[in-house]
């Protein structure tokens, strides 16, 4: 096919740009572990709060490992708990599930972002670098009170 | 007016009607986002109106307009009468009945589940049944389009498919590859569950089936706009198409790559392994390629037009383009806005960066520059071109038609850029009141949502202008001999052997099906084999 010279240059440039995008994505996923939360674990949504995994929502600190685990239950239109205190500099693993419809857990101004769906357990780990207060929102429409479904993460100096 | 033209006009009529209702819903939402105290303002009204806006704009306006354009291309580009006209009318009425059922469910407050209708949010069964009928009606349209091409090919053995028809057939194929996903979701999950025949539904499975449909849906929206950019805009601008075979390559790439990409909408979903999300990411990034080529070819075609009209120098050709033709102005404004959408789309699709924008207001900011501009504004421009040519009436209120694309352009920039930025600052999409009880972070979004509300007002004015021009043209436009509907000639005749290879639509469809199986068979199979618990669902609206 006869293709105009400028268009050929443009097509090569487009190919290079996309190849660079794919390489960057590949390197960041493999070498730096930058991947979307893709935890695979199921749970009965009608009995989630009787399940030992979600019976006691809240923050658990492991001082020896300097690691925090936050267990959160979502339901229309609240996060349980809605005030989450975690230490700065420690990896924080969030574990979430929903009792009713699909919700979305987002800590504004961070990369903490996951869907929270009934029947599934979402899990992701993030380290808050310094003490601060973050707004948590529900980002998946869940009903008439969706916009009221807020919470806060309060990052405190590590013990 | 032939019976096929009447059918096209009926489809455009439904499209413009749906557009007008949806635009009035949008006005209320924009003001609500800015947290203004309005009469009748309530959370349930807001979510009802977001649902109506999304369904009527995204599914009804687009589908009916695309069906109309298909019938116009099948009769004008192929220069033969439409086959199966009775079936085509039946398909139209099935789609209208489906739209009425769905719109009734939404407007009566029984289906505020938004246009993505993710279960286990449960709508009234008529919402799902109506949406399914709309898709069934569009399948009849697909059958008529395929029949038209088969009959034409029999009459013209060995001839190259006219480019406009080639592009519309790519649209038909993409739609036929996309819709099985949502059909399976509707028939095996949502309809039985909403009727109470099965107690629970698996939300992750439903979302996977939805996005099998949902991403190629965006190409169903954009390909007809590309058909207009490639084959009509250069003709209206007084020029020629820069490259015919490259346009065909673009449409073939969309047939191949539109569908095996849906998991990039589910990066943040639990229950789906990261490897499959990565595979869909790589497919997604390649689909930028045909749009890169389109950007070059379409702008080059405009430059050809500008120079044929006497434009000189590096940029002189821009001045000589026929800016007074509302179709040309609409298409160029649409292309400029689509450039914003294209860059945003590359961010949405990237495995790592999606976490910053997923489900934030960045997303509606993004798709208002794509479907809300590249598609909607091009279609509005196409309506100025088509309606007088189909009805034989003159375009009325011409000054309004000239201003309208620019109002849309300015309004959309004003709406969309702040909406992108609030997304980066963490504001979720689809919220009635983004103040979060006076939270300091949320307070930082306020001035930006105010700007986007101004953008919403300008867009609404533009929509009113468009609806008025249509109404006056159809009601009081002076009757006369309609101008012909013409398509652009290529700058150079396309090499016949190459075009014959590209015209093998059956082969491309088979390869596309193999790619879909590669992308979805194993993830769906392993999902179904996993121990899962359904959710009974709720209707908290």
Contacts between the chains, C-beta under 8 A, distances in Angstrom:
chain1	res1	chain2	res2	distance
A	1	B	245	5.5
A	1	B	246	7.8
A	1	B	495	6.8
A	1	B	498	5.6
A	2	B	492	7.9
A	2	B	495	7.7
A	3	B	243	7.1
A	3	B	246	6.8
A	4	B	242	7.4
A	4	B	243	7.1
A	4	B	300	7.5
A	6	B	296	7.8
A	6	B	300	8.0
A	7	B	242	7.8
A	7	B	243	7.0
A	7	B	246	7.2
A	7	B	293	7.8
A	7	B	296	5.4
A	7	B	297	7.2
A	7	B	300	7.1
A	10	B	292	7.1
A	10	B	293	7.7
A	10	B	296	4.8
A	11	B	292	7.5
A	11	B	293	6.4
A	11	B	296	7.8
A	14	B	288	7.4
A	14	B	289	5.7
A	14	B	292	3.7
A	14	B	293	7.2
A	15	B	289	7.2
A	17	B	288	7.8
A	17	B	292	7.8
A	18	B	285	5.3
A	18	B	286	6.2
A	18	B	288	5.8
A	18	B	289	6.1
A	21	B	285	5.0
A	21	B	288	8.0
A	21	B	346	6.7
A	21	B	350	6.9
A	22	B	282	5.7
A	22	B	285	5.5
A	25	B	278	7.5
A	25	B	281	6.1
A	25	B	282	7.7
A	25	B	285	7.5
A	25	B	350	5.8
A	25	B	351	4.9
A	25	B	352	6.5
A	26	B	278	7.9
A	28	B	351	7.5
A	28	B	352	4.9
A	29	B	274	7.7
A	29	B	278	6.2
A	29	B	351	5.8
A	29	B	352	7.0
A	34	B	351	7.4
A	34	B	352	4.1
A	35	B	274	4.8
A	35	B	277	8.0
A	35	B	278	7.9
A	35	B	351	6.7
A	35	B	352	7.6
A	36	B	267	3.8
A	36	B	268	5.8
A	36	B	274	6.6
A	36	B	277	6.1
A	36	B	351	6.4
A	36	B	354	6.4
A	36	B	355	6.3
A	37	B	268	6.3
A	37	B	270	6.9
A	38	B	269	7.7
A	38	B	270	7.4
A	38	B	272	5.9
A	38	B	273	5.7
A	38	B	274	3.9
A	38	B	277	6.2
A	39	B	270	5.4
A	39	B	271	7.9
A	40	B	270	7.1
A	40	B	271	5.5
A	40	B	272	7.4
A	40	B	273	6.2
A	40	B	530	7.4
A	41	B	270	7.3
A	41	B	271	7.9
A	42	B	271	7.1
A	42	B	530	6.7
A	42	B	531	6.0
A	42	B	532	5.4
A	42	B	533	5.9
A	43	B	533	6.6
A	44	B	533	4.4
A	45	B	533	6.1
A	45	B	535	4.9
A	45	B	536	8.0
A	46	B	533	7.8
A	46	B	536	6.8
A	76	B	538	7.0
A	76	B	540	4.8
A	77	B	540	7.8
A	100	B	120	7.2
A	100	B	535	7.5
A	100	B	537	7.7
A	100	B	538	5.1
A	100	B	540	7.6
A	101	B	120	5.3
A	101	B	121	5.1
A	101	B	535	7.6
A	101	B	537	6.8
A	101	B	538	5.6
A	101	B	540	7.0
A	102	B	118	5.3
A	102	B	119	8.0
A	102	B	120	7.1
A	102	B	121	7.2
A	102	B	203	5.4
A	104	B	268	7.4
A	104	B	358	8.0
A	104	B	359	5.1
A	104	B	428	7.2
A	106	B	358	7.9
A	106	B	359	6.9
A	106	B	360	7.2
A	106	B	426	6.7
A	106	B	428	6.4
A	107	B	426	8.0
A	108	B	425	7.1
A	108	B	426	2.6
A	108	B	427	7.5
A	108	B	441	5.4
A	109	B	425	6.9
A	109	B	426	5.1
A	109	B	441	6.8
A	111	B	355	4.4
A	111	B	356	6.3
A	112	B	355	7.8
A	113	B	268	5.6
A	113	B	355	4.5
A	113	B	356	7.5
A	113	B	358	5.2
A	113	B	359	7.4
A	114	B	268	5.0
A	114	B	270	6.9
A	115	B	266	7.8
A	115	B	268	4.9
A	115	B	269	5.0
A	115	B	270	6.5
A	115	B	359	8.0
A	116	B	270	7.8
A	117	B	203	4.6
A	117	B	204	6.0
A	117	B	269	7.2
A	117	B	270	6.3
A	117	B	271	7.3
A	117	B	535	7.8
A	118	B	120	6.2
A	118	B	203	6.3
A	118	B	535	3.7
A	119	B	202	6.5
A	119	B	203	6.6
A	119	B	204	7.4
A	119	B	532	6.3
A	119	B	533	4.5
A	119	B	534	6.5
A	119	B	535	5.3
A	120	B	203	7.7
A	120	B	204	6.1
A	120	B	270	4.2
A	120	B	271	4.6
A	121	B	270	6.3
A	122	B	270	4.2
A	123	B	270	7.4
A	134	B	441	7.6
A	135	B	426	6.7
A	135	B	436	6.2
A	135	B	439	5.1
A	135	B	441	4.4
A	135	B	442	6.3
A	137	B	426	7.0
A	137	B	427	7.8
A	137	B	428	4.8
A	137	B	431	7.8
A	137	B	436	6.9
A	138	B	428	6.9
A	139	B	358	7.4
A	139	B	359	3.8
A	139	B	360	6.5
A	139	B	428	3.8
A	139	B	429	6.9
A	140	B	118	7.3
A	140	B	359	5.9
A	141	B	47	7.0
A	141	B	50	7.9
A	141	B	114	5.4
A	141	B	121	7.6
A	141	B	430	4.7
A	142	B	121	7.2
A	142	B	540	7.0
A	143	B	47	7.8
A	143	B	121	7.1
A	143	B	538	7.4
A	143	B	539	7.9
A	143	B	540	3.1
A	143	B	541	5.1
A	144	B	43	4.9
A	144	B	44	5.1
A	144	B	47	6.3
A	144	B	112	7.6
A	144	B	540	6.1
A	144	B	541	4.9
A	145	B	43	7.1
A	145	B	540	7.3
A	146	B	47	7.4
A	146	B	430	7.2
A	146	B	431	6.4
A	146	B	432	7.3
A	147	B	43	7.0
A	147	B	431	4.0
A	147	B	432	4.6
A	147	B	433	4.9
A	147	B	434	6.7
A	147	B	436	7.9
A	148	B	433	8.0
A	148	B	437	8.0
A	150	B	436	4.4
A	150	B	437	6.7
A	150	B	439	6.8
A	152	B	439	8.0
